Amino acid sequence: MRVYVSACGIGNGHIARCDPLISHLMRSGCDVLVSTYLDGYAYSLRRGFRTLRALPMRYKTKPDGSIDFKGTATSSGFSLGVHRFLKQLVREMEYIKWYKPDVVISDSRASSLLAAKILGIPCALILNQFRIRIAKSPSDGAPSLSDRAFFIIANLAWTYLGVLLSCVWELADRIFIPDFPPPFTISEGNLKLPRRALGKIEFVGPMVRREEGGERGRVFRDLGLRNDEPLIYLAVSGPREERLYLVERLKEILKSDLIKHSGYQFVMSCGDPLGRTSIRLNNSIILDWVEDQDDLIRASEVVLCRAGHGTIMKCLSLGRPMILVPTPNHTEQYGNAEKVERLGFGRILHQRDLSDVALLSAIRDLIGREIRFELSNEADAISRIADYVLSISAGRRP
């Protein structure tokens, strides 16, 4: 059976959550081809998946990693954005016609979904953002008159574009939401689900590997860590421009005497799938990339991360509290972070407030906090999605 997996390539989140699904399908005898771009492309190559480079879609960021809505609008604009999307659609149709898959799995990529429908190929959609929002105003200080005018116009325009995008998502044959059912849905702020599509929507829970990980002692030995000091994992992720500012900020914090004598030890991943370096700094280890993040999360007492959906779901499924540093102006991340904090599973630490004192305060507040989610076999997202895909090959629909 041929399976075409198309993942959004902005950051590693989408391709990373598809990773265990791709591996599961390959073990089941499927021939899998991946289509992605930017960070997702580098991740997929590192994992050894057969990968096609798709035409990228991206947004502009500011030097501090925050989302630059005005820069994105002025550099892309509506007509240029539509033109680029159509080029991406044509590219996906070319790839799919060449590969001739039995099924297409789209993780948050409208172009692949549309291409599959045009070519008459069954398509499953993985999505945690049915409704994409933009900020009402910039996060950096009081908005100017021109800023206020821009955001009013942008939100009005996006209202119509959001409805159009929602209609595209509804074209999928099955929609899998990799999140917990209400009232524990982390991405609820971005999931205004249309009633006419409810029959094909399924909450499947976190897309994580279900097997047990390595023991804590092995992780500590491999990294040369002390057994008598709690481990704090700093998991930096997201698009390169968003990662760089946070990485440099955290490196400066890890140099401080307060952190050095805190009684904790820190491991930071810079989130670069192409990187190979490792640096030891006082009681900290800075790695370009962590190959097995699950084991490191299990071995940690607290995880600091952006508020991307994939990392949050992984931490919850592994029972670790989080310090969440949302990317400024990133509405999805702020929505996710606010829900995590309301549920008592973590704390928000705004990027502008990030310091050694604030970091240690958040750690002391969260360390020892228990997070328990019972993940039954019925909530095994990987098996649920894989069963649907394999059923298409067998000529039946579950």
C-alpha positions as CSV (number, residue, x, y, z in Angstrom):
1,M,0.0,0.0,0.0
2,R,1.3,3.5,-0.9
3,V,0.8,6.3,1.6
4,Y,1.6,9.9,0.9
5,V,2.1,11.9,4.1
6,S,2.1,15.7,3.7
7,A,3.1,17.7,6.8
8,C,3.3,21.4,7.4
9,G,7.0,22.2,7.5
10,I,7.0,25.4,9.6
11,G,8.9,24.2,12.6
12,N,9.2,20.5,13.5
13,G,5.9,20.1,15.3
14,H,3.8,18.7,12.5
15,I,6.3,16.2,11.0
16,A,7.4,15.2,14.6
17,R,3.9,14.1,15.5
18,C,3.6,12.3,12.2
19,D,6.9,10.5,12.9
20,P,5.4,7.6,15.0
21,L,2.6,7.2,12.5
22,I,5.0,7.0,9.6
23,S,7.1,4.4,11.4
24,H,4.0,2.4,12.3
25,L,2.8,2.3,8.7
26,M,6.2,1.3,7.5
27,R,6.4,-1.6,10.0
28,S,2.9,-2.6,8.7
29,G,4.3,-3.0,5.2
30,C,3.2,0.3,3.7
31,D,5.4,2.2,1.2
32,V,5.4,5.8,2.7
33,L,6.5,9.0,0.9
34,V,6.7,12.3,2.8
35,S,6.2,15.8,1.4
36,T,7.2,18.7,3.5
37,Y,9.5,21.8,3.5
38,L,11.8,24.1,5.6
39,D,12.3,22.7,9.1
40,G,10.1,19.7,8.4
41,Y,12.2,18.7,5.5
42,A,15.4,18.7,7.5
43,Y,13.7,16.7,10.3
44,S,12.3,14.1,7.8
45,L,15.7,13.6,6.2
46,R,17.4,13.1,9.6
47,R,14.8,10.4,10.4
48,G,15.7,8.7,7.2
49,F,12.2,9.0,5.6
50,R,11.9,9.1,1.8
51,T,11.1,12.8,1.4
52,L,10.1,15.3,-1.3
53,R,10.8,19.0,-0.9
54,A,7.5,20.8,-1.2
55,L,7.1,24.5,-2.1
56,P,7.3,26.4,1.3
57,M,4.7,28.6,2.9
58,R,5.9,30.8,5.7
59,Y,5.4,34.0,7.7
60,K,7.7,36.8,8.7
61,T,9.2,37.2,12.1
62,K,10.8,40.0,14.0
63,P,14.3,39.9,15.6
64,D,12.9,38.6,18.9
65,G,11.1,35.7,17.1
66,S,7.7,37.2,17.4
67,I,5.2,37.0,14.5
68,D,5.3,40.0,12.2
69,F,1.8,40.3,10.8
70,K,2.4,43.6,9.0
71,G,5.7,42.3,7.5
72,T,3.9,39.1,6.4
73,A,1.1,41.1,4.8
74,T,3.3,43.6,3.0
75,S,5.8,41.0,1.7
76,S,3.2,38.4,0.6
77,G,-0.1,40.3,0.3
78,F,-3.3,38.6,-0.6
79,S,-2.7,38.1,-4.3
80,L,0.9,36.9,-3.8
81,G,-0.2,34.6,-1.1
82,V,-2.9,33.0,-3.3
83,H,-0.4,32.8,-6.2
84,R,2.1,30.9,-4.0
85,F,-0.7,28.6,-2.6
86,L,-1.7,27.7,-6.2
87,K,1.9,26.9,-7.1
88,Q,2.1,24.7,-4.0
89,L,-1.2,23.0,-5.1
90,V,0.2,22.3,-8.6
91,R,3.4,20.9,-7.1
92,E,1.5,18.6,-4.8
93,M,-0.7,17.4,-7.7
94,E,2.4,16.6,-9.7
95,Y,3.9,14.6,-6.8
96,I,0.7,12.7,-6.1
97,K,0.1,11.9,-9.8
98,W,3.7,10.6,-10.0
99,Y,3.6,8.5,-6.8
100,K,0.0,7.2,-7.3
101,P,-0.7,6.7,-3.5
102,D,-3.7,4.7,-2.2
103,V,-4.3,7.4,0.4
104,V,-3.1,10.9,1.3
105,I,-2.5,11.9,4.9
106,S,-2.4,15.7,5.3
107,D,-1.2,17.3,8.5
108,S,-2.5,20.9,8.3
109,R,-1.7,21.3,4.6
110,A,-4.7,22.5,2.6
111,S,-2.8,22.2,-0.7
112,S,-2.3,18.4,-0.3
113,L,-5.9,17.9,0.8
114,L,-7.2,19.8,-2.3
115,A,-4.8,17.9,-4.6
116,A,-6.1,14.6,-3.3
117,K,-9.7,15.6,-3.7
118,I,-9.1,16.8,-7.3
119,L,-7.4,13.6,-8.2
120,G,-10.0,11.4,-6.5
121,I,-7.7,9.9,-3.8
122,P,-9.0,9.3,-0.3
123,C,-7.6,11.8,2.2
124,A,-7.3,11.8,6.0
125,L,-6.6,15.1,7.7
126,I,-4.7,15.6,11.0
127,L,-5.6,19.0,12.4
128,N,-5.6,20.9,15.7
129,Q,-6.5,24.3,14.2
130,F,-9.8,24.4,12.5
131,R,-10.0,28.1,13.1
132,I,-6.7,30.1,12.7
133,R,-6.8,33.4,14.5
134,I,-4.5,36.5,14.2
135,A,-3.7,38.9,17.0
136,K,-6.0,41.8,17.7
137,S,-3.0,44.1,18.2
138,P,0.8,43.8,18.4
139,S,2.2,42.6,21.7
140,D,5.2,45.0,21.8
141,G,3.9,48.2,23.4
142,A,1.0,50.5,22.7
143,P,-0.2,50.2,19.0
144,S,0.0,53.3,16.8
145,L,-2.9,54.6,14.8
146,S,-1.7,52.8,11.7
147,D,-1.2,49.6,13.7
148,R,-4.8,49.7,14.9
149,A,-6.1,50.4,11.4
150,F,-4.0,47.5,10.0
151,F,-5.2,45.0,12.6
152,I,-8.9,46.0,12.2
153,I,-8.6,45.5,8.4
154,A,-6.6,42.3,8.8
155,N,-9.0,40.7,11.2
156,L,-12.0,41.5,8.9
157,A,-10.2,40.0,5.9
158,W,-9.1,37.0,7.9
159,T,-12.7,36.3,9.0
160,Y,-13.6,35.5,5.4
161,L,-10.4,33.7,4.6
162,G,-10.9,31.6,7.8
163,V,-14.4,30.5,6.6
164,L,-12.9,29.6,3.2
165,L,-10.1,27.5,4.9
166,S,-12.6,25.8,7.1
167,C,-14.5,24.7,4.0
168,V,-11.3,23.2,2.6
169,W,-10.7,21.2,5.8
170,E,-14.2,19.8,5.6
171,L,-13.4,18.2,2.3
172,A,-11.3,15.5,4.0
173,D,-12.8,12.0,4.2
174,R,-11.8,11.7,7.9
175,I,-10.5,14.4,10.3
176,F,-8.4,13.3,13.3
177,I,-7.8,15.8,16.1
178,P,-4.7,14.8,18.1
179,D,-6.0,16.2,21.3
180,F,-8.0,15.2,24.3
181,P,-11.8,15.4,24.1
182,P,-13.6,18.2,25.9
183,P,-13.3,19.5,28.6
184,F,-9.5,18.8,28.5
185,T,-9.0,19.9,24.9
186,I,-5.8,21.9,24.8
187,S,-6.4,23.5,21.4
188,E,-10.0,24.4,22.1
189,G,-9.4,28.1,21.3
190,N,-8.7,27.1,17.7
191,L,-11.3,24.4,17.2
192,K,-14.6,26.0,16.3
193,L,-15.9,22.8,14.7
194,P,-18.6,23.1,12.1
195,R,-21.7,21.0,12.8
196,R,-21.9,19.6,9.3
197,A,-18.5,18.0,9.6
198,L,-18.9,16.5,13.1
199,G,-19.7,13.0,11.7
200,K,-16.2,12.7,10.2
201,I,-14.3,14.3,13.2
202,E,-12.6,12.1,15.8
203,F,-10.6,13.2,18.9
204,V,-7.8,10.6,19.1
205,G,-5.5,12.0,21.8
206,P,-1.8,12.6,21.6
207,M,0.1,11.1,18.6
208,V,3.0,9.7,20.7
209,R,4.8,6.4,20.9
210,R,3.1,4.1,23.4
211,E,6.0,1.9,24.3
212,E,7.9,2.3,27.5
213,G,11.0,4.4,27.4
214,G,14.5,3.9,28.8
215,E,15.1,4.1,32.5
216,R,16.0,7.5,34.1
217,G,19.4,6.2,35.2
218,R,20.4,5.4,31.7
219,V,19.5,8.9,30.5
220,F,21.6,10.4,33.3
221,R,24.5,8.2,32.6
222,D,24.5,8.9,28.9
223,L,24.5,12.6,29.4
224,G,26.9,12.5,32.4
225,L,24.4,14.0,34.8
226,R,24.4,13.9,38.6
227,N,21.8,11.5,40.2
228,D,21.3,13.7,43.2
229,E,20.1,16.9,41.4
230,P,16.7,17.2,39.7
231,L,16.8,17.6,35.9
232,I,15.1,20.5,34.1
233,Y,14.7,20.1,30.3
234,L,14.7,23.2,28.1
235,A,13.1,22.1,24.9
236,V,13.4,24.9,22.3
237,S,11.3,24.3,19.2
238,G,9.6,26.1,16.3
239,P,10.8,27.7,13.1
240,R,14.5,28.7,13.0
241,E,13.8,32.4,13.5
242,E,11.7,31.8,16.6
243,R,14.2,29.4,18.1
244,L,17.3,31.5,17.7
245,Y,16.2,34.4,20.0
246,L,15.0,32.0,22.8
247,V,18.2,29.9,22.5
248,E,20.4,32.9,23.0
249,R,18.3,34.2,25.8
250,L,18.4,30.9,27.7
251,K,22.2,30.5,27.1
252,E,22.7,33.9,28.9
253,I,20.4,32.8,31.8
254,L,22.2,29.4,32.2
255,K,25.5,31.4,32.7
256,S,24.2,33.2,35.8
257,D,25.5,32.4,39.3
258,L,21.9,32.0,40.5
259,I,21.3,29.1,38.0
260,K,24.8,27.7,38.7
261,H,24.0,27.3,42.5
262,S,20.3,26.5,42.1
263,G,20.6,22.8,43.0
264,Y,19.1,21.9,39.6
265,Q,20.8,20.7,36.4
266,F,19.7,21.7,33.0
267,V,19.7,20.1,29.5
268,M,18.7,22.4,26.6
269,S,17.9,21.2,23.1
270,C,18.3,24.0,20.5
271,G,15.8,22.2,18.1
272,D,18.2,22.1,15.1
273,P,17.8,18.7,13.3
274,L,20.9,19.4,11.3
275,G,23.1,20.2,14.3
276,R,25.6,17.9,16.0
277,T,27.3,19.9,18.7
278,S,27.2,19.5,22.5
279,I,28.4,22.1,25.0
280,R,28.8,21.8,28.7
281,L,28.3,25.0,30.7
282,N,28.5,24.8,34.6
283,N,25.5,22.6,35.6
284,S,24.0,22.7,32.1
285,I,24.3,20.8,28.8
286,I,23.4,22.5,25.5
287,L,22.6,20.2,22.6
288,D,21.8,21.2,19.0
289,W,19.4,18.3,18.8
290,V,18.0,15.5,21.0
291,E,17.4,12.3,19.2
292,D,15.0,10.7,21.7
293,Q,13.1,13.5,23.4
294,D,10.6,11.2,25.1
295,D,13.2,9.6,27.3
296,L,14.6,13.0,28.3
297,I,11.1,14.3,29.2
298,R,10.5,11.2,31.3
299,A,13.8,11.8,33.1
300,S,13.0,15.5,33.8
301,E,11.1,17.1,36.7
302,V,9.9,20.1,34.7
303,V,10.0,21.0,31.0
304,L,10.4,24.5,29.6
305,C,9.1,24.9,26.0
306,R,7.3,27.0,23.5
307,A,3.5,26.4,23.6
308,G,3.3,24.4,20.4
309,H,0.6,21.8,20.4
310,G,2.8,18.8,19.8
311,T,5.3,19.5,22.6
312,I,2.5,20.1,25.1
313,M,0.7,16.9,24.2
314,K,3.9,14.9,24.5
315,C,4.6,16.4,28.0
316,L,1.0,15.7,29.1
317,S,1.1,12.2,27.9
318,L,4.4,11.6,29.7
319,G,3.1,13.4,32.9
320,R,5.5,16.4,33.1
321,P,4.5,19.9,34.1
322,M,5.5,22.7,31.8
323,I,6.9,26.3,31.8
324,L,5.4,27.7,28.6
325,V,7.1,30.6,26.8
326,P,4.7,31.3,23.9
327,T,6.1,33.0,20.8
328,P,5.0,36.7,21.0
329,N,1.9,37.4,18.8
330,H,1.4,33.7,18.1
331,T,-2.3,33.3,18.9
332,E,-2.4,29.5,18.7
333,Q,0.4,29.2,21.3
334,Y,-1.2,31.7,23.6
335,G,-4.5,29.8,23.4
336,N,-2.7,26.5,24.2
337,A,-0.7,28.0,27.1
338,E,-3.7,29.6,28.7
339,K,-5.6,26.2,28.7
340,V,-2.6,24.4,30.1
341,E,-2.4,27.0,32.9
342,R,-6.1,26.8,33.6
343,L,-5.9,23.1,34.0
344,G,-3.0,23.4,36.4
345,F,-0.6,21.5,34.3
346,G,1.9,24.4,33.8
347,R,2.7,28.1,34.0
348,I,3.0,30.8,31.4
349,L,6.3,32.7,31.4
350,H,6.2,35.5,28.9
351,Q,9.3,35.9,26.8
352,R,9.7,39.5,27.9
353,D,9.8,38.4,31.5
354,L,12.2,35.5,31.0
355,S,15.1,35.8,33.6
356,D,17.0,33.5,35.9
357,V,14.9,34.7,38.9
358,A,11.6,34.1,37.0
359,L,12.8,30.7,35.7
360,L,13.7,29.4,39.1
361,S,10.4,30.7,40.6
362,A,8.4,28.8,38.0
363,I,10.5,25.6,38.5
364,R,9.9,25.7,42.3
365,D,6.2,26.3,41.8
366,L,5.9,23.2,39.4
367,I,8.4,20.7,40.7
368,G,6.7,17.7,42.2
369,R,3.3,18.5,40.6
370,E,1.6,15.3,39.4
371,I,-0.1,15.1,36.0
372,R,-2.1,12.0,35.2
373,F,-3.9,11.2,32.0
374,E,-5.2,7.7,31.6
375,L,-4.5,6.8,27.9
376,S,-6.6,3.7,27.2
377,N,-6.2,1.6,24.1
378,E,-9.2,3.4,22.6
379,A,-7.3,6.6,22.8
380,D,-4.2,5.3,20.9
381,A,-4.0,7.9,18.2
382,I,-1.4,6.1,16.1
383,S,-3.3,2.9,15.9
384,R,-6.6,4.6,15.2
385,I,-5.2,6.6,12.3
386,A,-3.3,3.6,10.9
387,D,-6.3,1.4,11.1
388,Y,-8.2,3.9,9.0
389,V,-5.5,4.1,6.4
390,L,-5.1,0.3,6.2
391,S,-8.9,-0.2,5.9
392,I,-8.7,1.8,2.6
393,S,-6.3,-0.7,1.2
394,A,-8.7,-3.5,2.3
395,G,-11.5,-1.8,0.5
396,R,-13.5,-0.9,3.6
397,R,-14.1,2.2,5.6
398,P,-14.3,2.0,9.4
